[in-house]
Amino acid sequence: MIMKSVKKSAVLLFIAALFLSFIPREIKIFASWREPVRAKHAIVASQHELASGIGVEVMKKGGNAVDAAVATALALAVVYPEAGNLGGGGFMLVRFKDGKTAAIDYREMAPQAATRNIYLDENSELIKGEGSSTIGYRAAGVPGTTAGLELAFKKYGSGKLKWSELVEPARRLAQDGYVLSYRLANLLKSYKKNLEKYEDSKKIFLNGGKFYEEDDVFKQPELAQTLGRIEKNGAKGFYEGETAQLIAADMKAHNGLITLEDLKNYQPKERTPLRGTYRGYEIISMPPPSSGGIVLLQSLNMLEKYDLRSMGY
């Protein structure tokens, strides 16, 4: 009788377990989580840890936040080729401990030969592919990155470090290379269609057509040479001399518009930052031609009228 009872109980437990397995229940999902980086005096945040690390080292040497930003941006030209590069431009917004602010506009400029209809065909339709506003040599504006970073360094840097001390880490990183992440290796593969159109980009970013894989060491000796000229001669090492001549010659050979004169005449601009308020806080943002600053202030002003906490935010 005891054995029958045990068997009967076991069957009942199995049936109960089977039944319970079909009952909907809460499933907890645990996402991966990393401990936030904390610091007592200063911190550097960028799209790549190697670039951020270079910025931190600059501050450890006595540099200020602007020095660190310049060194980090130059390093991003090496490790973040899809966005942080010498061939582009950007904005810099600075707030000093006394409350004063500065805004530097070093976005790209249109070449002198550009016209309002440059991206339209004979039927006034947008050009697609080569010659459009997104692909090819005519899509490029006169770069502003190097000039803007030099202006920031000269005017707002700590004065404790030399220009070469900010450029050398990036130059060395380009020369010695760095280990490719899974993300960047696959991103370069995804750009194959456009990158393989040009011999230089195919050679540099597609490994001559063999493709880079995760954990490969990615070296950029030509970029290291360019950074070396910038390290030695400042912004003139980019906008004049060998680098400028190489850019202008390549542009001319591929129906581009940027000339030696365009490069030599490029100048970054200082602008007055926008100021607004949000729930008692002063908000400082970038003025036009950046659209982000205006959008930010307008969005915050509209949100200020709502009780966001009652909405769950």
C-alpha positions, 0 to 999 in steps of 0.5 A: 500500500505504501509503494502504491501511495508513493507511486500515486503521489509521484504521478500526481506531482508529475501531472501538477508540474506539467500543468504548472508549466503551461500557466503564464508567469512572469519571466525576469530578463536580466540585461548585461550591466556595467558599473558606471565610471566614477571620478572625483575631479574630472572625467572623459567620455567619448565613443571609444575607450582608447580615445577617452583614455588618452584624454584622461592621461592628458589631464593627469599631465596637468592639461585642462578639459579643453586639452583633453577634448582636443587629444580625445578628438584627434584619437577618435580620428584614428579609432572612430573612422565612421564619424570622428575624422580629420576630413570633417568638422564639428562644434565645441561648447565650453563652460569655464569655472567662472561661468563664462562660456565659449562656442567654436564652430569648425564645421565644413565649408562649401568649396568656392566652386560649389553652386546651389544646383551642384547636386541636381542633374539636367532635369533638376532632379537630385543626383544619386550615387557618385556626384551626390551630396552623400557619396563621392568627392563632391560630397566633401566640404572643406574640413574644419576639424584640425583648425577648430581643435588648434583654435581651442588649444591656443585660446582655451587650453591650459598652457601647460602642454605643448601641441605635440603632446596632444597629437602624438598619442593619436599619431602613435595609435595610427602608426602602431594600430589597435585591435578591431572590435566586432562592431567596427570590423563588421561595420567596415564590411557593411560599407563595402559597396561604397568603400570599394569604389575608391582604391585608397578607401578599399586599401585602408578600410577593406584590407585590399578586399580581404576584409578585416576581422574582429581582433585584427590589428588595424594600422593606418600609416598614411593617417599617422604621416598626416598626424605627424605633419599636424604635430610638427606644423600645427593646422598649417600641416593640414591646410598647407604643404604636403597634406593640402597638396595631396588633398587638392590633387586627389580632388582634381583627379576625381572631379572634386571641388576642393582646391589649395585655396579653399584649404588655405582660406578655411577659418573656424569661427567663435559664436555666442552660445545660446542660453535658456532655462528649464525648471530653474536651471540655466541651459547653455547650448550651441547656436546656429548653424548647429540646429541641435541647440535650438531644438534642445531649448525649444523641446525643454521649454515645451516639456516644462509645462507638463508634470512629467513625474505624474506621467512616469518620467 
